């Protein structure tokens, strides 16, 4: 798929998120970025280049990878209670980064 097509799809997703954010069901806008587009690409590449067993390992790691995202959401919820949105997002990304690093460190030590 050409770079221009990928950019157009990305732009459409951003527009969809913007439109959903203006509806009475604004919270659905938080679901759209979680569509597993990149996961499907990664799973296909791993399966075709490394085989099904590597894919299965990647899937298990992906299940554990939900934890950093959950910690991002939890910390963002917490920080927005007393910070402006920009700094709260920054702090939440730091929480995600630290938890992702810890996950990778633990995974590499155990596997």
Z-matrix of the N, CA and C atoms (Angstrom, degrees):
N
C 1 1.458
C 2 1.530 1 106.98
N 3 1.308 2 116.81 1 134.27
C 4 1.440 3 121.29 2 -177.48
C 5 1.516 4 112.74 3 -69.25
N 6 1.315 5 114.27 4 156.84
C 7 1.462 6 120.85 5 -178.98
C 8 1.527 7 110.94 6 -60.56
N 9 1.295 8 117.66 7 -38.25
C 10 1.462 9 121.10 8 179.45
C 11 1.529 10 111.16 9 -64.55
N 12 1.330 11 116.85 10 -39.37
C 13 1.465 12 120.66 11 178.56
C 14 1.524 13 110.58 12 -65.47
N 15 1.327 14 117.65 13 -41.70
C 16 1.461 15 121.45 14 178.43
C 17 1.527 16 110.87 15 -62.73
N 18 1.324 17 116.11 16 -41.46
C 19 1.464 18 120.20 17 177.88
C 20 1.521 19 111.10 18 -64.35
N 21 1.329 20 117.03 19 -38.76
C 22 1.465 21 120.77 20 178.85
C 23 1.524 22 110.94 21 -65.53
N 24 1.326 23 116.99 22 -41.14
C 25 1.463 24 120.19 23 177.47
C 26 1.524 25 110.01 24 -63.87
N 27 1.321 26 116.83 25 -43.75
C 28 1.466 27 120.78 26 177.17
C 29 1.511 28 112.10 27 -59.35
N 30 1.330 29 116.32 28 -42.08
C 31 1.458 30 120.63 29 178.68
C 32 1.530 31 111.08 30 -64.84
N 33 1.319 32 117.21 31 -39.96
C 34 1.462 33 120.55 32 177.60
C 35 1.526 34 111.69 33 -63.31
N 36 1.325 35 116.64 34 -38.56
C 37 1.461 36 120.37 35 177.83
C 38 1.528 37 110.21 36 -64.16
N 39 1.326 38 117.05 37 -42.27
C 40 1.466 39 120.77 38 178.56
C 41 1.530 40 110.30 39 -63.37
N 42 1.311 41 117.58 40 -41.40
C 43 1.464 42 121.28 41 177.53
C 44 1.531 43 110.17 42 -63.42
N 45 1.331 44 116.87 43 -43.58
C 46 1.461 45 120.76 44 178.25
C 47 1.532 46 111.11 45 -60.49
N 48 1.320 47 117.20 46 -43.17
C 49 1.465 48 120.88 47 177.68
C 50 1.526 49 109.85 48 -61.94
N 51 1.332 50 117.08 49 -44.06
C 52 1.459 51 121.14 50 178.93
C 53 1.520 52 112.62 51 -61.58
N 54 1.325 53 115.82 52 -42.08
C 55 1.468 54 119.49 53 178.77
C 56 1.527 55 111.41 54 -66.70
N 57 1.322 56 116.81 55 -43.58
C 58 1.463 57 120.17 56 179.39
C 59 1.529 58 111.77 57 -64.94
N 60 1.325 59 116.89 58 -33.95
C 61 1.469 60 120.63 59 -179.94
C 62 1.525 61 111.38 60 -63.95
N 63 1.323 62 117.78 61 -21.55
C 64 1.468 63 121.83 62 -178.59
C 65 1.533 64 113.12 63 -92.08
N 66 1.328 65 117.00 64 -3.86
C 67 1.465 66 119.64 65 -177.89
C 68 1.525 67 110.51 66 -91.20
N 69 1.336 68 116.09 67 173.75
C 70 1.462 69 119.36 68 177.72
C 71 1.528 70 110.91 69 -69.82
N 72 1.318 71 116.93 70 -20.46
C 73 1.470 72 122.08 71 175.39
C 74 1.533 73 110.44 72 -100.50
N 75 1.323 74 116.72 73 46.37
C 76 1.462 75 123.57 74 -175.67
C 77 1.528 76 113.28 75 -54.39
N 78 1.319 77 117.92 76 -28.83
C 79 1.461 78 122.25 77 -176.92
C 80 1.525 79 112.60 78 -65.15
N 81 1.327 80 117.74 79 -21.18
C 82 1.467 81 121.01 80 177.66
C 83 1.527 82 110.49 81 -64.16
N 84 1.328 83 117.40 82 -24.13
C 85 1.462 84 120.87 83 177.43
C 86 1.533 85 111.08 84 -58.04
N 87 1.326 86 117.80 85 -26.44
C 88 1.457 87 121.26 86 177.85
C 89 1.521 88 113.52 87 -76.44
N 90 1.323 89 117.53 88 -14.26
C 91 1.458 90 121.47 89 179.31
C 92 1.530 91 112.16 90 -86.59
N 93 1.304 92 116.93 91 -31.84
C 94 1.473 93 121.46 92 -174.78
C 95 1.533 94 112.86 93 -56.86
N 96 1.342 95 119.91 94 -46.40
C 97 1.472 96 118.11 95 -178.99
C 98 1.527 97 113.84 96 -67.45
N 99 1.325 98 117.07 97 -11.60
C 100 1.461 99 119.91 98 -178.76
C 101 1.522 100 113.54 99 -89.36
N 102 1.326 101 117.36 100 0.66
C 103 1.465 102 118.96 101 174.71
C 104 1.526 103 107.49 102 -58.99
N 105 1.327 104 118.52 103 132.65
C 106 1.472 105 120.61 104 -169.75
C 107 1.528 106 115.95 105 -78.30
N 108 1.317 107 117.57 106 45.24
C 109 1.464 108 120.94 107 -179.86
C 110 1.526 109 111.44 108 -57.21
N 111 1.324 110 116.67 109 -55.11
C 112 1.465 111 120.12 110 -176.99
C 113 1.518 112 111.23 111 -70.07
N 114 1.322 113 117.05 112 -32.42
C 115 1.464 114 119.77 113 177.05
C 116 1.528 115 110.41 114 -63.47
N 117 1.327 116 116.99 115 -42.82
C 118 1.466 117 119.93 116 179.19
C 119 1.521 118 110.73 117 -62.41
N 120 1.327 119 116.82 118 -41.40
C 121 1.474 120 120.41 119 178.20
C 122 1.526 121 109.87 120 -62.81
N 123 1.355 122 116.05 121 -47.28
C 124 1.463 123 119.98 122 -179.96
C 125 1.525 124 111.01 123 -62.09
N 126 1.331 125 117.52 124 -42.14
C 127 1.458 126 120.26 125 -178.97
C 128 1.526 127 111.52 126 -65.54
N 129 1.306 128 116.15 127 -40.19
C 130 1.464 129 119.57 128 177.99
C 131 1.528 130 110.81 129 -62.86
N 132 1.336 131 116.27 130 -46.08
C 133 1.466 132 120.10 131 -178.50
C 134 1.526 133 110.79 132 -63.95
N 135 1.332 134 117.04 133 -45.88
C 136 1.467 135 119.88 134 179.40
C 137 1.526 136 110.37 135 -61.19
N 138 1.323 137 117.26 136 -44.65
C 139 1.468 138 120.50 137 -178.38
C 140 1.524 139 111.94 138 -63.21
N 141 1.321 140 117.09 139 -42.10
C 142 1.462 141 119.47 140 -176.59
C 143 1.527 142 112.34 141 -78.21
N 144 1.328 143 117.49 142 -28.30
C 145 1.466 144 119.77 143 -178.16
C 146 1.522 145 113.24 144 -95.95
N 147 1.337 146 117.96 145 -28.87
C 148 1.466 147 120.75 146 -174.54
C 149 1.521 148 113.84 147 -120.28
N 150 1.324 149 117.81 148 -14.29
C 151 1.453 150 120.40 149 178.05
C 152 1.524 151 113.12 150 101.09
N 153 1.323 152 114.56 151 170.72
C 154 1.458 153 121.72 152 -174.31
C 155 1.531 154 111.65 153 -67.31
N 156 1.337 155 117.51 154 -36.36
C 157 1.476 156 118.93 155 -179.52
C 158 1.527 157 110.57 156 -63.71
N 159 1.322 158 117.69 157 -40.14
C 160 1.469 159 120.60 158 176.32
C 161 1.528 160 110.28 159 -66.45
N 162 1.321 161 116.84 160 -36.74
C 163 1.464 162 120.57 161 176.47
C 164 1.516 163 109.97 162 -61.50
N 165 1.327 164 117.34 163 -44.30
C 166 1.463 165 120.46 164 -179.49
C 167 1.525 166 111.24 165 -62.71
N 168 1.325 167 117.07 166 -38.04
C 169 1.464 168 120.66 167 176.00
C 170 1.523 169 110.19 168 -65.65
N 171 1.322 170 116.76 169 -41.68
C 172 1.463 171 121.57 170 178.13
C 173 1.526 172 110.99 171 -62.05
N 174 1.307 173 116.93 172 -38.03
C 175 1.469 174 121.33 173 178.85
C 176 1.530 175 110.29 174 -64.87
N 177 1.328 176 116.75 175 -44.16
C 178 1.473 177 120.01 176 178.80
C 179 1.525 178 109.89 177 -62.46
N 180 1.330 179 117.25 178 -44.28
C 181 1.461 180 120.03 179 177.72
C 182 1.529 181 110.06 180 -60.84
N 183 1.322 182 116.95 181 -39.45
C 184 1.461 183 120.83 182 178.08
C 185 1.515 184 112.56 183 -61.31
N 186 1.319 185 116.32 184 -34.80
C 187 1.468 186 119.54 185 176.63
C 188 1.530 187 110.56 186 -65.27
N 189 1.321 188 116.72 187 -41.35
C 190 1.462 189 120.33 188 176.35
C 191 1.531 190 111.24 189 -68.00
N 192 1.332 191 117.18 190 -28.57
C 193 1.470 192 121.69 191 -178.30
C 194 1.515 193 112.66 192 -68.35
N 195 1.321 194 117.32 193 -10.71
C 196 1.457 195 120.49 194 175.37
C 197 1.533 196 110.40 195 -65.94
N 198 1.326 197 116.49 196 -28.53
C 199 1.469 198 120.79 197 -177.39
C 200 1.527 199 112.24 198 -60.17
N 201 1.352 200 120.57 199 -50.39
C 202 1.464 201 118.56 200 178.09
C 203 1.533 202 113.05 201 -59.36
N 204 1.330 203 117.30 202 -36.89
C 205 1.461 204 118.99 203 178.43
C 206 1.524 205 110.53 204 -66.48
N 207 1.322 206 116.98 205 -41.68
C 208 1.462 207 120.34 206 176.62
C 209 1.530 208 110.45 207 -60.46
N 210 1.333 209 117.07 208 -42.73
C 211 1.469 210 120.13 209 179.21
C 212 1.525 211 111.41 210 -66.01
N 213 1.341 212 116.78 211 -34.19
C 214 1.463 213 120.31 212 174.03
C 215 1.531 214 109.91 213 -60.04
N 216 1.327 215 116.61 214 -49.78
C 217 1.465 216 120.37 215 -178.98
C 218 1.526 217 111.37 216 -63.75
N 219 1.320 218 117.02 217 -44.16
C 220 1.458 219 121.02 218 179.85
C 221 1.527 220 111.52 219 -61.96
N 222 1.329 221 116.57 220 -45.38
C 223 1.464 222 119.53 221 -179.75
C 224 1.529 223 111.00 222 -69.15
N 225 1.320 224 118.52 223 -35.98
C 226 1.463 225 120.21 224 177.09
C 227 1.520 226 110.45 225 -64.68
N 228 1.317 227 116.42 226 -42.44
C 229 1.466 228 120.59 227 175.97
C 230 1.524 229 109.97 228 -58.19
N 231 1.318 230 116.58 229 -44.72
C 232 1.463 231 121.62 230 -179.22
C 233 1.540 232 110.95 231 -65.54
N 234 1.324 233 117.42 232 -50.42
C 235 1.463 234 121.20 233 -174.77
C 236 1.525 235 113.02 234 -66.90
N 237 1.335 236 117.54 235 -31.39
C 238 1.465 237 118.34 236 -179.49
C 239 1.522 238 112.68 237 -69.59
N 240 1.315 239 117.61 238 -10.71
C 241 1.469 240 120.15 239 177.38
C 242 1.525 241 111.80 240 -71.11
N 243 1.348 242 117.24 241 -23.63
C 244 1.471 243 118.76 242 -176.51
C 245 1.521 244 113.83 243 -141.61
N 246 1.334 245 118.64 244 7.94
C 247 1.469 246 122.13 245 177.79
C 248 1.520 247 109.72 246 -126.31
N 249 1.331 248 114.95 247 159.28
C 250 1.459 249 119.32 248 169.40
C 251 1.535 250 108.27 249 -68.20
N 252 1.307 251 116.40 250 162.93
C 253 1.466 252 121.03 251 -173.59
C 254 1.527 253 112.30 252 -61.61
N 255 1.333 254 117.73 253 -44.48
C 256 1.475 255 120.19 254 -177.82
C 257 1.522 256 113.24 255 -57.56
N 258 1.352 257 117.65 256 -56.36
C 259 1.468 258 118.34 257 177.84
C 260 1.537 259 113.04 258 -62.20
N 261 1.322 260 117.07 259 -34.84
C 262 1.468 261 119.68 260 178.61
C 263 1.529 262 110.44 261 -63.38
N 264 1.335 263 116.95 262 -42.58
C 265 1.459 264 120.56 263 176.40
C 266 1.518 265 111.18 264 -61.32
N 267 1.325 266 116.32 265 -43.45
C 268 1.468 267 120.27 266 178.53
C 269 1.518 268 112.08 267 -60.25
N 270 1.326 269 116.80 268 -45.32
C 271 1.465 270 120.80 269 178.59
C 272 1.523 271 111.40 270 -64.81
N 273 1.320 272 116.56 271 -38.50
C 274 1.468 273 120.15 272 178.72
C 275 1.525 274 111.00 273 -66.15
N 276 1.324 275 117.61 274 -37.79
C 277 1.464 276 120.93 275 177.21
C 278 1.530 277 110.20 276 -65.99
N 279 1.306 278 116.95 277 -37.19
C 280 1.468 279 119.93 278 175.46
C 281 1.526 280 110.22 279 -62.47
N 282 1.319 281 116.99 280 -42.90
C 283 1.471 282 120.59 281 176.91
C 284 1.521 283 111.03 282 -61.18
N 285 1.327 284 116.85 283 -43.01
C 286 1.462 285 120.36 284 177.19
C 287 1.527 286 110.20 285 -61.58
N 288 1.328 287 116.39 286 -45.56
C 289 1.469 288 120.65 287 -177.64
C 290 1.525 289 111.54 288 -61.46
N 291 1.312 290 116.37 289 -45.06
C 292 1.466 291 120.02 290 179.94
C 293 1.530 292 111.22 291 -64.55
N 294 1.328 293 116.63 292 -43.91
C 295 1.464 294 119.25 293 -179.53
C 296 1.528 295 111.22 294 -69.68
N 297 1.336 296 117.98 295 -34.34
C 298 1.463 297 120.81 296 176.55
C 299 1.529 298 110.13 297 -66.91
N 300 1.327 299 117.07 298 -41.61
C 301 1.458 300 120.90 299 177.28
C 302 1.531 301 110.07 300 -61.11
N 303 1.334 302 116.54 301 -44.90
C 304 1.461 303 120.92 302 179.87
C 305 1.535 304 110.77 303 -62.88
N 306 1.316 305 116.95 304 -41.44
C 307 1.463 306 120.80 305 177.47
C 308 1.525 307 110.53 306 -60.56
N 309 1.319 308 117.57 307 -48.24
C 310 1.468 309 121.57 308 -179.46
C 311 1.525 310 110.50 309 -62.76
N 312 1.324 311 116.46 310 -42.17
C 313 1.468 312 120.89 311 179.32
C 314 1.526 313 110.29 312 -61.29
N 315 1.316 314 116.93 313 -50.22
C 316 1.472 315 120.86 314 -179.30
C 317 1.522 316 111.76 315 -63.88
N 318 1.329 317 116.37 316 -42.33
C 319 1.458 318 120.81 317 -179.50
C 320 1.530 319 110.40 318 -62.01
N 321 1.329 320 116.53 319 -44.82
C 322 1.458 321 119.32 320 -178.03
C 323 1.525 322 111.73 321 -68.53
N 324 1.317 323 118.56 322 -28.76
C 325 1.460 324 121.81 323 177.49
C 326 1.530 325 111.76 324 -75.83
N 327 1.328 326 117.36 325 -31.96
C 328 1.460 327 121.47 326 -175.60
C 329 1.525 328 113.22 327 -92.18
N 330 1.319 329 118.10 328 -18.65
C 331 1.473 330 120.29 329 -177.45
C 332 1.500 331 111.41 330 -117.65
